[in-house]
Amino acid sequence: MIEQRLAALREVMRRERLGAFIFPSTDPHGSEYVADHWKGREWISGFDGSAGTAVVTLTSAALWTDSRYFIQAAEQLKGTDFQLMRLKVEGTPSVSEWIIGQLSCSGDSKASPSGGRLEGAYTEIGIDGMVSPAADVEQLIADMRRAAITVRTNLDPLAQIWTNRPPVPINPITVHPLSLAGEPAHEKLARIRKALRQQHADGMLVCALDDIAWTLNLRGSDVHCNPVFISYLLISSTSATLFVHRGKLSAEVVAYLKGEGVTVDDYQNVQKGLKDYFEYNILLDPHEVNYMLYRAATREIVRGTSPIPVMKAIKNEAEIAGFHNAMLRDGIAMVKFLMWLKPAVAQGGQTEISIDEKLTALRAEQDGYRGLSFDTIAAYGPHGAIVHYTAQDQEPTPIPGDGGGFLLLDSGAQYLDGTTDITRTIALGPVSDEERRVYTLVLKGHLALQNLKFPDGAAGTQLDAIARQPMWEAGMNFLHGTGHGVGAYLCVHEGPHQIRMEWKPTPLHAGMTVTDEPGIYLEGRFGVRIENTLLVVPCMETEFGRFLQFEPLTLCPIDTAPLMPELLTEQECQWLNNYHALVFDRLAPHLNDEEETAWLRDATKPV
């Protein structure tokens, strides 16, 4: 199937005289997770991870992805033309370097399969400018210019070759209650306009779907696991226009928007809206706005960073209360699940898929449940070493009743009042000394970060080494980030702040949420990750300034069976015991019966 798709694509490329075409993972809104209509990279390559870039030339193909997907991508690309390019691994060329090398290897022309010459076919490449951020395309153009290669941005070959392509979704939009949002949309718009004036801009185009949903206190279901809707928002100093498919709007939502000072126009009219923009200048974030819309602006462009992500990242009192309530209900579901898990596995007949289904069903029983926040990772044994593993429905992996080993379970849910993200690694029976040692080192890193005190304004990169230090001392490391922001009934991955090795300058402030999820992955053997979602809260103020700390939002026992207690310090034991006391105190009053309470008491007993 992939061969047929590549053959059809290459026919278009020959007709358009393109030497290469690039398929990013994004949509016109720069989304991490995209609606099916824009899953072109997945369609052309067969790789279905959330991050990656595919490039196809007339004779070769390659796919770039990060360490979360190395094992998965290698398996899914097997038997295709695609060569796996491992990001951040020494010797891996960049996309631009690889394209230049491929197009230069045979001079300015190359023999076609029919024996003719494709004169000049290697002097132009293509990328769809509607699904590529302006900054990325500008860098690509600069890179290619050095090799005398031009870049075409106004072609979407998938429109010609992808039969039965899913349409752009038009699911209904709902109003997010003010009691949960905590701030009306017109006040958010006023704050945004004030921030724009500080950047000497009269208005801005908002493309990021979660930014639009947060600003307008609206939610949707156009993207799998993300409560957002396909749209653009054009803000000026005196008005705001939502560009959206009108069929998504009920009379109630239209009236609500009018009351908040927002007019409505058709989704496809956004380019015209940019051309008709009436004020002197407009802020366009080149990392958010796609290249075609960036080029469509006719007014003076203020090239800057959108002020919305930082505003959205700092949760207000209503959002924080919502997180606590959502985490409580999620914790109840997790306790019921963990209480069920080991006896069910011992009885036999369980698979990675059945475990996923059981946890999802228990979450669905909770008030306010709106679906998963991402597809559950239920990875048994060696599958745990695949950072973003996806169990296969066609051949579900059975979990032996007496096999022991680790189950790595990374999951989360969307509730009307909050979004959850939690990972637990669970010993299903006997584990090896190596597994116990790795598990304990990961827990040490997790606890060190969770209990850290740090200055207000420190960046996540400055904190990252704290979580890695126990593993580094043992000569181990992980290549994914240690933490990411979490939305308030929005996207489970929310920036701009992160905790990771790569420099991310966004400072941490009170009110931000962030995950704490170190891990170690031994390919072909097992993986360990332990994750809680944390809230940044004030700690103390001294002559050296304000200090912050983390408050755990996630309420769920951490498996103590695979621990090597001799590797834990007295302080680390106390940290773990304090967390477990918090879990018991918060959850126990809400459990249904004494059996559940007794299980939780045993699972949280001091070490």
Salt bridges, closest charged atoms under 4 A:
GLU11 OE2 - ARG14 NH1 3.32
GLU16 OE1 - ARG152 NH1 2.64
GLU32 OE2 - HIS493 ND1 2.87
ASP36 OD1 - LYS39 NZ 3.04
ASP66 OD2 - ARG68 NH2 2.82
GLU75 OE1 - LYS78 NZ 3.12
ASP81 OD2 - ARG10 NH1 3.01
GLU138 OE1 - ARG303 NH2 2.48
ASP143 OD1 - ARG146 NH2 2.74
ASP156 OD2 - ARG165 NH1 3.05
GLU183 OE1 - ARG191 NH2 2.84
ASP210 OD2 - LYS312 NZ 3.54
ASP211 OD1 - LYS312 NZ 2.65
ASP222 OD2 - LYS248 NZ 2.38
GLU260 OE1 - HIS186 ND1 2.85
ASP265 OD1 - ARG246 NH2 3.84
ASP266 OD1 - ARG246 NE 2.77
ASP276 OD2 - LYS272 NZ 2.65
ASP330 OD1 - ARG363 NE 2.67
GLU352 OE2 - HIS383 ND1 2.80
ASP375 OD1 - HIS224 NE2 2.73
ASP410 OD2 - ARG529 NH2 2.84
ASP417 OD1 - ARG329 NH2 2.68
ASP421 OD2 - HIS484 NE2 3.12
ASP433 OD1 - ARG436 NH1 3.62
GLU434 OE2 - ARG525 NH1 2.74
ASP456 OD1 - HIS509 ND1 2.75
ASP456 OD2 - ARG546 NE 3.33
ASP464 OD2 - ARG468 NE 2.52
GLU494 OE2 - LYS315 NZ 2.46
GLU502 OE2 - LYS88 NZ 2.35
GLU502 OE1 - ARG500 NE 2.82
ASP516 OD2 - HIS446 ND1 3.29
GLU517 OE2 - HIS484 NE2 3.10
GLU551 OE2 - HIS324 NE2 3.18
ASP559 OD2 - LYS342 NZ 3.82
GLU572 OE1 - LYS444 NZ 2.79
GLU594 OE2 - ARG601 NH1 3.82
GLU596 OE2 - LYS336 NZ 2.79
ASP602 OD1 - LYS605 NZ 3.29
